[in-house]
Amino acid sequence: MGALLSATLALLPGLGADPRLFGPQKQAFPDLISIPWPEPAKDDTLPSYAARIVSLLPPADPLVVGGSSFGGMVALEISARIPVRAVILIGSCRSPRALAPWIRAVSPLARPLPASLLRPRHWGLGLAAPILGCSRREDLDLAWSMVTTMTPAFLKWGIQAVRSWRPGPVSVPVHHVHGARDRMIPLRGVDPDVVVPGAGHLLTLTHAAAVNAFLADRMRDLG
């Protein structure tokens, strides 16, 4: 039987992911909420997209929002728009400056490219494995299944939204767990509360026990 949370926890997946990313967390905390990404409007920025996500969240007090990677960035923007008790970052960051240099170097190239070229079949499963930090076949298969369900237009928009993101101040506590071997948001660019040894970018899947323990610890006194 899963544990009950002391507050409502809503987690947002990464850019190329969906709520299946939090399968191990949902098993541990059955009342955890995660929603799939809606398609953005053509002129959406990260802040305006976050404002639309607010309408999909349940009315709750206390409410904690968080997310993995891109989802954590959106959660930070949500915290500026509605009352939340805290933000939880899982392999995420507070600024696009924390992204790996190779991501910041190639992201401008995505803008002029046709969205169809961002379709994941062009990347290759072998390339994704070391970048995402997956060693178990089941984790890699799930990651591939998630990213291939994303529309190329959404992926292209997300890359540009992160690239142009200018985060403002955050007035609530931010709790951060991060993988020591994250190749997309390297550890040297962030200052997490907890570092998970050996974990890469998809630590909710690959190091679920450590993430679940972190969530339980941070949520314990929020009720």
N, C-alpha and C positions, 0 to 999 in steps of 0.2 A: 504494500500500500504506500502511495506517495505521501509526502509531507504537505501540510497545509501552510500557506504563506501568511504572514502577519499583515500584509498589505497587498493590494492588487499590483501585480507585476506584468507589464506589457513589454515584450521584447520584439525588436524589428530585425529581420534577417539582413544579410549582406546584399550588395548590388546584384550579384548573380545567383541569389539564393531565394528560398521561400521558407515558410514555417517548418518544413521538414528539417531544417538546420538545427532546430531546438528539440528534436525528438527525444534525446536523452534527458533534457531538462523537463520536458512535459511528463515523462515517466516519473521523474522524481517529485515534480510539483504539478499535479493534475490541473490546478486552477490557473496555471500560467496562461497568459493570453499572447498569441502571436497572429499577425494578420498578413495576408499576401499583399504585395505591392500593387496599388492601382496604377494604371497608365498615367503618366504625367501629362499636363497640358503643354502645348507647344512652347509657351513662354515661361514655363515654371522654372524658378530658381530653387535651390535647396530650401531656403526659408519658406517660400510660398508653397512648396510641395509639403513641407512639414505642417503648415497650417491646414492643409486639406486632410492630412493624416489624422489630425486632432478629432475630426468628426467621426472617424472610424473607431476611436477608443471608447471604452465604456466609461460612463460617469462613475467615478470612484474616489473615495477619500479615506485613507491615503492611497495615492497612486505613485508608483515608481515606473519610469520608462527607461528603456535601455536598448541595446542592440549590438550586433556584431558588425564590425567594419563600417560600411556605409550606413547601416542601421543605427549605429551609435551616433554618427554625425547627425542624422535626422532626429534622434532622441534629444540631442543637445538643443536643437532648434525648437523642438516641441516644448522643452522646459522653459523657454522664453515666452511661451504663448498661453500656457495653462498652468495652474498650480500643481506641482509635483513635489513629492517628498525628496526624491533623489534621482540621479541618472546613473545607470550602470553601463560601462563600456566593456565589451568583450572583444579583444583584438581590434580595437578601434583607436581613434585619436581625436584631439580637440582642434586640430588645424591640418589643412592639406599639406603643410610644410613637413609633416611627419611621414608622409608617404615615401616609399622607396624612391631614390633618384631615378631609377629606370622607369617607374610609373610616371613621374613628373615629366620625364623627357619624352615619352611616347604619347602622353595624353593629348598634346596639341595636334598630333597627327590624326586623331580620331575625328576631328571636326570636319575636315574636307572629304573624308572617306564616305562612300555610300554605306548606309547602315548594314546592308547585306554582308559586307566584308567583316563585320563584327560578329557574324553568326559563329557560335562556338565550334562548329565542325571544321572551321579553318584553322583552329588553334592546335588541335591534337591532344589526345588524352595523355600522352607521354610528357608533354610540356606542362600540363596542368599539375601533375602529381608533385614535382618538387616545389613549384611555386606555392601550392596550397598547403604543403606539408602533410600530405596523406601517405601513409604506408600500407594501411589495410585496404584490401580490394573493395570491401563493402562501403567504406567511407568514400573512396574515390568514385565508385559507381554512383553513390548518392549525390556527390558534388556535381558529377557530370550530368546526371539527370536533372538536377535543379537548374544549372546554368543553361542547358539546352532548351528549357521551357521558357526562358526569358526571351522577349522579342528583341531583335537587334536594335530597334529604335529606342527601347527602354535602356539598353546597355549604353548606347551612344549618348543619350541624354544624361544618364547618370555620370558618365565620365566627365562630361562638360560641366555638370552641376557641381561636382566636387572640385574640379579645377578652378572654378570661379567663386567658390565658397569663401566668404569673409566672416568667420564666426565672431559673435559678440561675446560680452561677458556672461558668465553662468553664475547665477545667484543661489544655486542649491548644491548640496554635496554631490561630488562625482566619485563613484567607486569604479576602479579599473583593474581588470585582470587581463594579462597579456602573455602570449607565448614567447619563450626565450628565442625561438628560431623562426620568428615571423619574417618572411621575405617580402611581404607587401607593405607592412608597416613595421619597419625594424625597431627593435627594442631601444636602440640608441636615440631614437627620435621622440620617445614617450617617457612618461614617468608613472608607471602603474603602481598600484598598491601591492599587487601580488603578481609575481612572474612564475609561470609554469614551466619547469625545466623540460626541454625536448619538444615542446609544443610549437606548432606552426600557426598558420592563419586560421585554420578551421578547428580550433581547440574545443568548441562545443561538441564536436563529434569525436575527435581523436583523444581528448583528455577530459571526457565528460565528468568523471568523478571529481577532478580538481575544480572544474567550473561549478558544478553543483554545490560543492562544499563552500565555495566563495559566495554563491548566491544565498545559501542558507545562513551564512555568517552575517552578510550585509543586511539581509531582510529581517533578521531575528528581532531587532529592537525598533522596527519601523511601525508596528501596529499601534 
